Amino acid sequence: MKALVAYYSETGNTQKIARAIYDAVDFGKDLKKISEVEDWSGYDIIFYGFPVQAHSVPEAAAAPIAKIPEGRKIAFFSTHGSLRGGDLPKQAFEHALGLAVKLKVLGHFGCRGKVAEKIIDMLLKSPQHAAWGEEARGAIRHPDEHDLADAKTFAAQMIAKINI
Ligand SMILES: Cc1cc2nc3c(=O)[nH]c(=O)nc-3n(C[C@H](O)[C@H](O)[C@H](O)COP(=O)(O)O)c2cc1C
């Protein structure tokens, strides 16, 4: 069996989750940036990670999904500034699902990730976005050790689904 953990990350949060998932895999595995994956075939499971941007999957992570061969098993993971379990990260996952219609989606994991200071400053300056700016600021210590432990549990759950 072989797993690929592929991720896109701008400030390192999604990369931390990718590393935790990679560490939880106890068989053949590769850990790569999405931009560095040349061959998407040959994997029994692909963990595919991205940061939520504008309630969605950033283009750098959205477009390459089309390169994954039809029928492959994929498990998405993402980090986001907004609260865990909220509607916004769910929207991004729904976007990912729409891009993966030819794939077998085993599941999805999401957790908070520290939002870049410049983004928070920008949000706080706009009355329309100030509340979201405050929420984003609350992600400052994430991903934390609990998030990493949850990501490992998620990896084990997805692996258990490979042969179902
Ligand atoms: C341009 C931009 C847009 C973002 N939009 C959202 C968003 O719509 N919802 C959200 O929860 N977080 C949003 N975030 C926060 C990121 O999803 C979060 O900080 C993430 O953990 C960054 O991951 P990375 O370090 O792997 O790039 C945004 C961040 C950036 C830079």
The ligand as an SDF file (V2000), in Angstrom:
LIG
                    3D

 31 33  0  0  0  0  0  0  0  0999 V2000
   -6.0530   35.4930    1.1530 C   0  0  0  0  0  0  0  0  0  0  0  0
   -6.5880   34.7240    2.3300 C   0  0  0  0  0  0  0  0  0  0  0  0
   -7.9450   34.4500    2.4180 C   0  0  0  0  0  0  0  0  0  0  0  0
   -8.4590   33.7340    3.5040 C   0  0  0  0  0  0  0  0  0  0  0  0
   -9.7900   33.4410    3.5470 N   0  0  0  0  0  0  0  0  0  0  0  0
  -10.2800   32.7070    4.5910 C   0  0  0  0  0  0  0  0  0  0  0  0
  -11.6630   32.3460    4.6400 C   0  0  0  0  0  0  0  0  0  0  0  0
  -12.4540   32.6610    3.7620 O   0  0  0  0  0  0  0  0  0  0  0  0
  -12.1050   31.6410    5.7160 N   0  0  0  0  0  0  0  0  0  0  0  0
  -11.2690   31.2460    6.7260 C   0  0  0  0  0  0  0  0  0  0  0  0
  -11.7170   30.5970    7.6700 O   0  0  0  0  0  0  0  0  0  0  0  0
   -9.9370   31.5570    6.7000 N   0  0  0  0  0  0  0  0  0  0  0  0
   -9.4360   32.2680    5.6600 C   0  0  0  0  0  0  0  0  0  0  0  0
   -8.0930   32.5720    5.6180 N   0  0  0  0  0  0  0  0  0  0  0  0
   -7.2190   32.0760    6.6890 C   0  0  0  0  0  0  0  0  0  0  0  0
   -6.4360   30.8230    6.2840 C   0  0  0  0  0  0  0  0  0  0  0  0
   -7.3040   29.8310    5.7940 O   0  0  0  0  0  0  0  0  0  0  0  0
   -5.6850   30.2290    7.4900 C   0  0  0  0  0  0  0  0  0  0  0  0
   -4.8680   31.1870    8.1120 O   0  0  0  0  0  0  0  0  0  0  0  0
   -4.8680   29.0060    7.0720 C   0  0  0  0  0  0  0  0  0  0  0  0
   -4.5300   28.2570    8.2190 O   0  0  0  0  0  0  0  0  0  0  0  0
   -3.5960   29.3530    6.3150 C   0  0  0  0  0  0  0  0  0  0  0  0
   -2.9460   28.1560    6.0030 O   0  0  0  0  0  0  0  0  0  0  0  0
   -1.4600   28.0730    5.4180 P   0  0  0  0  0  0  0  0  0  0  0  0
   -0.5280   28.5660    6.5080 O   0  0  0  0  0  0  0  0  0  0  0  0
   -1.2560   26.6240    5.1510 O   0  0  0  0  0  0  0  0  0  0  0  0
   -1.3950   28.9100    4.1910 O   0  0  0  0  0  0  0  0  0  0  0  0
   -7.5690   33.3000    4.5400 C   0  0  0  0  0  0  0  0  0  0  0  0
   -6.2030   33.5880    4.4380 C   0  0  0  0  0  0  0  0  0  0  0  0
   -5.7070   34.2810    3.3550 C   0  0  0  0  0  0  0  0  0  0  0  0
   -4.2380   34.5730    3.2830 C   0  0  0  0  0  0  0  0  0  0  0  0
  1  2  1  0
  2  3  1  0
  2 30  2  0
  3  4  2  0
  4  5  1  0
  4 28  1  0
  5  6  2  0
  6  7  1  0
  6 13  1  0
  7  8  2  0
  7  9  1  0
  9 10  1  0
 10 11  2  0
 10 12  1  0
 12 13  2  0
 13 14  1  0
 14 15  1  0
 14 28  1  0
 15 16  1  0
 16 17  1  0
 16 18  1  0
 18 19  1  0
 18 20  1  0
 20 21  1  0
 20 22  1  0
 22 23  1  0
 23 24  1  0
 24 25  2  0
 24 26  1  0
 24 27  1  0
 28 29  2  0
 29 30  1  0
 30 31  1  0
M  END
$$$$
